[in-house]
């Protein structure tokens, strides 16, 4: 049972050197700093470049045995004054 988690994004060397964003990976740790889950964001390079923070993505969260325990899906949604009913949803 966890009452608190700490999320650290893993920075890829290629991303740091070239300044291009790659699919994000995260370590999810307990308050003692022990890794309890691992998360990977899945999306395309086109989405990351064109849509930036509004992009569609799927995040798979796996336990230490590599079994997926949670899948978070956010479809691409329009965020403009012309389409106010299409707000982001997960």
DSSP file (Angstrom, degrees, kcal/mol; ACC not computed):
  #  RESIDUE AA STRUCTURE BP1 BP2  ACC     N-H-->O    O-->H-N    N-H-->O    O-->H-N    TCO  KAPPA ALPHA  PHI   PSI    X-CA   Y-CA   Z-CA
    1    1 A X              0   0    0      0, 0.0     2,-0.4     0, 0.0     0, 0.0   0.000 360.0 360.0 360.0 133.3    0.0    0.0    0.0
    2    2 A X        +     0   0    0      1,-0.1     3,-0.1    28,-0.1    28,-0.0  -0.957 360.0 178.1-118.5 131.9    1.3    3.4   -1.0
    3    3 A X  S    S+     0   0    0     -2,-0.4     2,-0.3     1,-0.3    -1,-0.1   0.463  79.9  22.8-103.7  -5.5    0.2    6.7    0.5
    4    4 A X        -     0   0    0      2,-0.0    27,-0.4    25,-0.0     2,-0.3  -0.975  64.6-165.6-156.6 143.3    2.7    8.7   -1.6
    5    5 A X        -     0   0    0     -2,-0.3     2,-0.4    25,-0.1    25,-0.2  -0.954  10.3-148.5-130.1 155.1    4.6    8.2   -4.8
    6    6 A X  E     -A   29   0A   0     23,-2.6    23,-3.3    -2,-0.3     2,-0.5  -0.989  13.3-156.7-121.7 128.3    7.5   10.1   -6.4
    7    7 A X  E     -A   28   0A   0     -2,-0.4     2,-0.5    21,-0.2    21,-0.2  -0.925   9.4-175.1-112.6 123.9    7.7   10.3  -10.2
    8    8 A X  E     -A   27   0A   0     19,-2.7    19,-2.9    -2,-0.5     2,-0.4  -0.972  18.3-140.5-117.5 125.5   11.0   10.8  -11.9
    9    9 A X  E     -A   26   0A   0     -2,-0.5     2,-0.6    17,-0.2    17,-0.3  -0.699  18.4-132.6 -81.5 133.7   11.2   11.3  -15.7
   10   10 A X  E     -A   25   0A   0     15,-3.1    15,-0.6    -2,-0.4     2,-0.5  -0.779  17.6-143.4 -87.2 123.4   14.2    9.5  -17.2
   11   11 A X        -     0   0    0     -2,-0.6     2,-0.2    13,-0.1    13,-0.0  -0.765  11.7-137.1 -91.0 126.8   16.0   11.9  -19.6
   12   12 A X     >  -     0   0    0     -2,-0.5     4,-2.2     1,-0.1     5,-0.2  -0.593  11.2-130.5 -82.4 143.8   17.5   10.2  -22.7
   13   13 A X  H  > S+     0   0    0     -2,-0.2     4,-2.5     1,-0.2     5,-0.2   0.902 108.9  52.5 -59.9 -43.9   21.0   11.1  -23.8
   14   14 A X  H  > S+     0   0    0      1,-0.2     4,-2.6     2,-0.2     6,-0.5   0.892 109.4  50.0 -60.2 -40.7   19.8   11.7  -27.4
   15   15 A X  H  > S+     0   0    0      1,-0.2     4,-1.6     2,-0.2    -1,-0.2   0.907 112.0  47.3 -64.5 -42.9   17.0   14.0  -26.2
   16   16 A X  H  < S+     0   0    0     -4,-2.2    -2,-0.2     2,-0.2    -1,-0.2   0.888 117.9  40.9 -67.4 -39.9   19.5   16.0  -24.0
   17   17 A X  H  < S+     0   0    0     -4,-2.5    -2,-0.2    -5,-0.2    -3,-0.2   0.938 125.9  31.0 -75.7 -48.4   22.1   16.4  -26.8
   18   18 A X  H  < S-     0   0    0     -4,-2.6    -3,-0.2    -5,-0.2    -2,-0.2   0.661  96.2-129.7 -88.6 -16.4   19.8   17.0  -29.8
   19   19 A X     <  +     0   0    0     -4,-1.6     2,-0.4    -5,-0.4    -4,-0.2   0.633  63.4 133.4  76.4  12.1   17.0   18.8  -28.0
   20   20 A X        -     0   0    0     -6,-0.5     2,-0.4    -5,-0.1    -1,-0.3  -0.773  57.5-122.2 -96.5 142.6   14.4   16.5  -29.6
   21   21 A X        -     0   0    0     -2,-0.4     2,-0.2    -3,-0.1    27,-0.1  -0.694  29.2-172.0 -87.5 130.3   11.8   15.0  -27.5
   22   22 A X        -     0   0    0     -2,-0.4     2,-0.1     1,-0.1    22,-0.1  -0.599  46.0 -62.3-108.1 174.3   11.5   11.2  -27.4
   23   23 A X        -     0   0    0     -2,-0.2     2,-0.2    20,-0.1    -1,-0.1  -0.375  65.4-117.0 -57.9 132.0    8.9    9.0  -25.8
   24   24 A X        -     0   0    0     -2,-0.1    17,-3.2    -3,-0.1     2,-0.4  -0.457  27.3-165.1 -79.9 144.2    9.0    9.7  -22.1
   25   25 A X  E     -AB  10  40A   0    -15,-0.6   -15,-3.1    15,-0.2     2,-0.4  -0.975   7.7-166.8-126.5 142.2    9.9    7.1  -19.5
   26   26 A X  E     -AB   9  39A   0     13,-3.0    13,-2.7    -2,-0.4     2,-0.5  -0.975  17.2-145.9-133.5 142.2    9.2    7.4  -15.8
   27   27 A X  E     -AB   8  38A   0    -19,-2.9   -19,-2.7    -2,-0.4     2,-0.6  -0.920  16.4-155.5-100.2 131.6   10.3    5.7  -12.6
   28   28 A X  E     -AB   7  37A   0      9,-2.5     8,-2.9    -2,-0.5     9,-2.1  -0.948  20.5-177.2-111.2 119.0    7.6    5.6  -10.0
   29   29 A X  E     -AB   6  35A   0    -23,-3.3   -23,-2.6    -2,-0.6     6,-0.2  -0.762  25.0-121.1-119.1 158.3    9.1    5.3   -6.5
   30   30 A X    >   -     0   0    0      4,-2.4     3,-2.6    -2,-0.3   -25,-0.1  -0.372  49.5 -87.9 -84.5 174.0    7.8    5.0   -3.0
   31   31 A X  T 3  S+     0   0    0    -27,-0.4   -26,-0.1     1,-0.3    -1,-0.1   0.708 128.4  60.5 -59.4 -18.8    8.8    7.5   -0.3
   32   32 A X  T 3  S-     0   0    0      2,-0.1    -1,-0.3     1,-0.0     3,-0.1   0.465 119.6-109.0 -86.0  -1.0   11.9    5.5    0.5
   33   33 A X  S <  S+     0   0    0     -3,-2.6     2,-0.4     1,-0.3    -2,-0.1   0.559  72.0 141.6  86.4   8.6   13.1    5.9   -3.1
   34   34 A X        -     0   0    0     -4,-0.1    -4,-2.4     1,-0.1     2,-0.3  -0.706  56.6-116.9 -86.3 132.8   12.5    2.3   -4.1
   35   35 A X  E     +B   29   0A   0     -2,-0.4    -6,-0.3    -6,-0.2     3,-0.1  -0.532  41.7 163.5 -70.6 125.8   11.2    1.8   -7.6
   36   36 A X  E     +     0   0A   0     -8,-2.9    28,-0.5    -2,-0.3     2,-0.3   0.629  64.0  16.2-114.1 -25.2    7.7    0.2   -7.5
   37   37 A X  E     -BC  28  63A   0     -9,-2.1    -9,-2.5    26,-0.2     2,-0.4  -0.946  58.8-149.1-143.9 164.0    6.4    0.9  -11.0
   38   38 A X  E     -BC  27  62A   0     24,-2.2    24,-3.1    -2,-0.3     2,-0.4  -0.999  15.0-162.0-136.3 134.0    7.8    2.0  -14.4
   39   39 A X  E     -BC  26  61A   0    -13,-2.7   -13,-3.0    -2,-0.4     2,-0.4  -0.932   5.5-168.8-123.2 143.3    5.8    4.0  -16.9
   40   40 A X  E     -BC  25  60A   0     20,-2.0    20,-2.4    -2,-0.4     2,-0.5  -0.997  14.6-143.4-131.4 128.4    6.3    4.5  -20.7
   41   41 A X  E     - C   0  59A   0    -17,-3.2     2,-0.5    -2,-0.4    18,-0.2  -0.788  15.6-158.2 -90.3 129.6    4.5    7.1  -22.8
   42   42 A X  E     + C   0  58A   0     16,-3.6    16,-1.7    -2,-0.5     2,-0.3  -0.944  35.2 116.6-112.1 122.2    3.7    5.9  -26.3
   43   43 A X        -     0   0    0     -2,-0.5     2,-0.2    14,-0.2   -20,-0.1  -0.958  58.0 -87.4-166.7 173.5    3.1    8.4  -29.1
   44   44 A X     >  -     0   0    0     -2,-0.3     4,-2.1    12,-0.2     5,-0.2  -0.552  27.1-121.1 -93.4 157.3    4.5    9.4  -32.4
   45   45 A X  H  > S+     0   0    0      1,-0.2     4,-2.3     2,-0.2     5,-0.2   0.873 115.1  57.3 -59.2 -38.7    7.3   11.9  -33.1
   46   46 A X  H  > S+     0   0    0      1,-0.2     4,-2.8     2,-0.2     5,-0.4   0.917 106.6  48.6 -59.5 -44.9    4.8   13.9  -35.3
   47   47 A X  H  >>S+     0   0    0      1,-0.2     4,-1.9     2,-0.2     5,-0.8   0.915 111.0  49.9 -61.9 -43.7    2.4   14.2  -32.3
   48   48 A X  H  X5S+     0   0    0     -4,-2.1     4,-0.5     3,-0.2    -2,-0.2   0.894 118.0  38.9 -63.9 -40.1    5.2   15.4  -30.0
   49   49 A X  H  <5S+     0   0    0     -4,-2.3    -2,-0.2    -5,-0.2    -1,-0.2   0.929 125.0  33.9 -76.1 -47.0    6.4   18.1  -32.4
   50   50 A X  H  <5S+     0   0    0     -4,-2.8    -3,-0.2    -5,-0.2    -2,-0.2   0.908 130.8  26.8 -79.6 -43.6    3.1   19.3  -33.8
   51   51 A X  H ><5S+     0   0    0     -4,-1.9     3,-2.5    -5,-0.4     4,-0.2   0.622  78.9 176.3-100.4 -14.8    0.7   19.1  -30.8
   52   52 A X  G ><<S+     0   0    0     -5,-0.8     3,-1.7    -4,-0.5    -1,-0.2  -0.170  74.7   4.3  45.5-121.8    3.2   19.4  -27.9
   53   53 A X  G 3  S+     0   0    0      1,-0.3    -1,-0.3    -5,-0.0    -5,-0.1   0.661 132.9  57.1 -70.3 -12.2    1.3   19.4  -24.6
   54   54 A X  G <  S+     0   0    0     -3,-2.5    23,-0.6    -7,-0.1    -1,-0.3   0.420  83.6 127.4 -92.1   2.0   -2.0   18.8  -26.3
   55   55 A X    <   -     0   0    0     -3,-1.7     2,-0.2    -4,-0.2    -7,-0.1  -0.068  64.1-111.5 -63.0 156.3   -0.8   15.6  -28.0
   56   56 A X        +     0   0    0     20,-0.1     2,-0.3   -12,-0.0    19,-0.2  -0.588  47.2 164.2 -78.1 148.5   -2.5   12.2  -27.8
   57   57 A X  E     - D   0  74A   0     17,-2.3    17,-3.1    -2,-0.2     2,-0.4  -0.991  34.2-143.7-159.4 163.6   -0.7    9.6  -25.8
   58   58 A X  E     -CD  42  73A   0    -16,-1.7   -16,-3.6    -2,-0.3     2,-0.5  -0.999  16.9-161.5-128.0 130.3   -1.0    6.2  -24.1
   59   59 A X  E     -CD  41  72A   0     13,-2.9    13,-2.8    -2,-0.4     2,-0.5  -0.964   2.4-160.3-115.3 122.7    1.0    5.6  -20.9
   60   60 A X  E     -CD  40  71A   0    -20,-2.4   -20,-2.0    -2,-0.5     2,-0.5  -0.890   4.0-161.8-101.1 126.6    1.5    2.0  -19.8
   61   61 A X  E     -CD  39  70A   0      9,-3.0     8,-3.2    -2,-0.5     9,-1.7  -0.944  12.4-173.8-111.2 123.5    2.4    1.6  -16.1
   62   62 A X  E     -CD  38  68A   0    -24,-3.1   -24,-2.2    -2,-0.5     6,-0.2  -0.843  19.1-126.3-118.1 151.7    4.0   -1.7  -15.2
   63   63 A X  E >   -C   37   0A   0      4,-2.4     3,-1.9    -2,-0.3   -26,-0.2  -0.190  46.7 -84.4 -82.2-176.6    5.0   -3.3  -11.9
   64   64 A X  T 3  S+     0   0    0    -28,-0.5   -27,-0.1     1,-0.3    -1,-0.1   0.709 129.4  57.7 -66.5 -19.9    8.4   -4.6  -11.1
   65   65 A X  T 3  S-     0   0    0      2,-0.1    -1,-0.3     0, 0.0     3,-0.1   0.453 119.9-108.8 -87.3  -1.1    7.7   -8.0  -12.8
   66   66 A X  S <  S+     0   0    0     -3,-1.9     2,-0.4     1,-0.3    -2,-0.1   0.533  72.2 141.6  87.1   6.4    6.9   -6.1  -16.1
   67   67 A X        -     0   0    0      1,-0.1    -4,-2.4     2,-0.0    -1,-0.3  -0.692  56.5-118.7 -83.8 130.0    3.1   -6.7  -15.9
   68   68 A X  E     +D   62   0A   0     -2,-0.4    -6,-0.3    -6,-0.2     3,-0.1  -0.514  37.4 170.2 -67.7 128.2    1.0   -3.8  -17.0
   69   69 A X  E     +     0   0A   0     -8,-3.2     2,-0.3     1,-0.4    -7,-0.2   0.641  65.3  21.0-111.4 -24.3   -1.2   -2.7  -14.1
   70   70 A X  E     -D   61   0A   0     -9,-1.7    -9,-3.0     2,-0.0     2,-0.4  -0.996  56.5-166.6-145.8 140.5   -2.6    0.6  -15.5
   71   71 A X  E     -D   60   0A   0     -2,-0.3     2,-0.5   -11,-0.2   -11,-0.2  -0.989   9.3-164.8-127.6 122.3   -3.0    2.0  -19.0
   72   72 A X  E     -D   59   0A   0    -13,-2.8   -13,-2.9    -2,-0.4     2,-0.5  -0.925   7.0-169.9-108.6 125.7   -3.9    5.7  -19.4
   73   73 A X  E     -D   58   0A   0     17,-0.6     2,-0.5    -2,-0.5   -15,-0.2  -0.965  10.1-179.9-121.4 126.9   -5.2    6.8  -22.8
   74   74 A X  E     -D   57   0A   0    -17,-3.1   -17,-2.3    -2,-0.5    16,-0.2  -0.950  17.4-150.9-124.1 111.4   -5.6   10.4  -23.9
   75   75 A X        -     0   0    0     -2,-0.5    14,-0.3    14,-0.3     2,-0.3  -0.357  33.7 -89.6 -74.7 159.9   -7.0   10.9  -27.4
   76   76 A X        -     0   0    0     12,-0.1     2,-0.4   -20,-0.1   -21,-0.1  -0.549  53.4-178.7 -68.8 127.5   -6.1   14.0  -29.4
   77   77 A X        -     0   0    0    -23,-0.6     2,-0.2    -2,-0.3    11,-0.1  -0.969  28.4-112.6-131.7 146.8   -8.7   16.7  -28.7
   78   78 A X        -     0   0    0     -2,-0.4     2,-0.3     9,-0.1     8,-0.1  -0.519  23.0-167.7 -76.6 143.4   -9.1   20.2  -30.1
   79   79 A X        +     0   0    0     -2,-0.2     2,-0.3     8,-0.1     5,-0.1  -0.651  40.9 113.6-132.7  75.5   -8.5   23.0  -27.6
   80   80 A X  S >  S-     0   0    0      3,-0.4     3,-0.8    -2,-0.3     6,-0.2  -0.910  76.2-107.8-140.4 167.7   -9.8   26.2  -29.3
   81   81 A X  G >  S+     0   0    0     -2,-0.3     3,-0.5     1,-0.2    -1,-0.0   0.732 117.5  60.2 -68.8 -20.7  -12.5   28.8  -28.9
   82   82 A X  G 3  S+     0   0    0      1,-0.2    -1,-0.2     2,-0.1     2,-0.1   0.755 115.5  31.9 -76.5 -24.2  -14.2   27.3  -31.9
   83   83 A X  G X   +     0   0    0     -3,-0.8     3,-1.6     1,-0.1    -3,-0.4  -0.510  67.7 156.7-131.0  64.0  -14.6   23.9  -30.3
   84   84 A X  T <  S+     0   0    0     -3,-0.5     3,-0.2     1,-0.3    -1,-0.1   0.695  70.6  63.2 -67.3 -17.5  -15.0   24.5  -26.5
   85   85 A X  T 3  S+     0   0    0      1,-0.2     2,-0.6    -3,-0.1    -1,-0.3   0.544  86.4  76.1 -84.2  -5.0  -16.7   21.2  -26.0
   86   86 A X    <   +     0   0    0     -3,-1.6    -1,-0.2    -6,-0.2     3,-0.1  -0.408  65.6 156.5-102.7  56.7  -13.7   19.2  -27.0
   87   87 A X        -     0   0    0     -2,-0.6    -9,-0.1    -3,-0.2    -8,-0.1  -0.333  52.4 -78.6 -76.2 162.7  -11.6   19.6  -23.9
   88   88 A X        +     0   0    0    -11,-0.1     2,-0.3    -2,-0.1    -1,-0.2  -0.285  52.4 179.6 -61.6 143.6   -8.8   17.2  -22.9
   89   89 A X              0   0    0    -14,-0.3   -14,-0.3    -3,-0.1    -1,-0.0  -0.991 360.0 360.0-144.5 150.9   -9.9   13.9  -21.3
   90   90 A X              0   0    0     -2,-0.3   -17,-0.6   -16,-0.2    -1,-0.1   0.308 360.0 360.0-121.0 360.0   -8.0   10.9  -20.1
